[in-house]
Amino acid sequence: MYYRKTNSGNQPGGQLVGFLAGCVAGIMIGGALGMLMAPHRGDITRRKISKKAEATKNQVVEKVEDLMVHRRQEEDHNGDEKAAN
């Protein structure tokens, strides 16, 4: 049996407009539900987010510093080997 897909949207940008409208509706519904179902008041939630962001920033800085120290030690070790040869 032959199946033929019909294009219901005759406008060239019709699919894009529908997609964007769906995204906007989803953002609005999600925001409203998030505010209604939030477990804490806004100031408490902001404080928690701030603390978590600070902890994450500290972890990233620590990892970068560790990588820089490791790379510097590696370069020093390779320089010592070249000098010995």
C-alpha positions as CSV (number, residue, x, y, z in Angstrom):
1,M,0.0,0.0,0.0
2,Y,1.4,3.4,-1.0
3,Y,1.6,6.0,1.8
4,R,1.8,9.6,0.9
5,K,2.6,12.2,3.5
6,T,0.6,15.3,3.1
7,N,1.9,18.7,4.2
8,S,-0.9,20.5,6.1
9,G,1.2,23.7,6.5
10,N,1.3,25.5,3.2
11,Q,3.4,28.4,4.6
12,P,7.1,28.0,4.3
13,G,7.8,28.9,7.9
14,G,4.7,27.4,9.4
15,Q,6.6,24.5,11.1
16,L,9.1,26.9,12.7
17,V,6.4,29.2,14.0
18,G,4.6,26.2,15.5
19,F,7.7,24.9,17.1
20,L,8.6,28.3,18.6
21,A,5.0,28.7,19.9
22,G,5.3,25.3,21.6
23,C,8.6,26.3,23.2
24,V,7.2,29.5,24.6
25,A,4.1,27.7,25.9
26,G,6.3,25.1,27.6
27,I,8.5,27.7,29.2
28,M,5.5,29.6,30.6
29,I,3.8,26.4,31.9
30,G,7.1,25.1,33.4
31,G,7.8,28.4,35.1
32,A,4.3,28.6,36.5
33,L,4.5,25.0,37.8
34,G,8.0,25.6,39.2
35,M,6.7,28.6,41.2
36,L,3.7,26.7,42.5
37,M,5.6,23.6,43.5
38,A,8.8,25.2,44.9
39,P,9.7,23.6,48.2
40,H,11.1,26.8,49.7
41,R,10.6,30.5,49.6
42,G,12.5,32.5,46.9
43,D,15.2,33.9,49.3
44,I,16.0,30.4,50.6
45,T,16.2,29.0,47.2
46,R,18.4,31.8,45.9
47,R,20.7,31.3,48.9
48,K,21.0,27.5,48.2
49,I,21.7,28.2,44.6
50,S,24.4,30.7,45.5
51,K,26.1,28.3,47.9
52,K,26.0,25.5,45.3
53,A,27.4,27.8,42.6
54,E,30.2,28.9,45.0
55,A,31.1,25.3,45.9
56,T,31.1,24.3,42.2
57,K,33.3,27.3,41.3
58,N,35.8,26.4,44.1
59,Q,35.9,22.8,42.8
60,V,36.6,24.0,39.2
61,V,39.4,26.4,40.4
62,E,40.9,23.6,42.5
63,K,40.9,21.1,39.5
64,V,42.4,23.7,37.2
65,E,45.2,24.5,39.7
66,D,45.9,20.8,40.1
67,L,46.1,20.4,36.3
68,M,48.5,23.4,36.1
69,V,50.7,22.0,38.8
70,H,50.7,18.6,37.2
71,R,51.6,20.0,33.8
72,R,54.4,22.2,35.3
73,Q,55.8,19.1,37.0
74,E,55.6,17.1,33.8
75,E,57.4,19.9,31.9
76,D,60.1,20.1,34.5
77,H,60.5,16.3,34.4
78,N,60.8,16.3,30.6
79,G,63.3,19.2,30.7
80,D,65.4,17.3,33.2
81,E,65.5,14.2,31.0
82,K,66.5,16.3,27.9
83,A,69.3,18.0,29.9
84,A,70.6,14.6,31.0
85,N,70.8,13.3,27.4
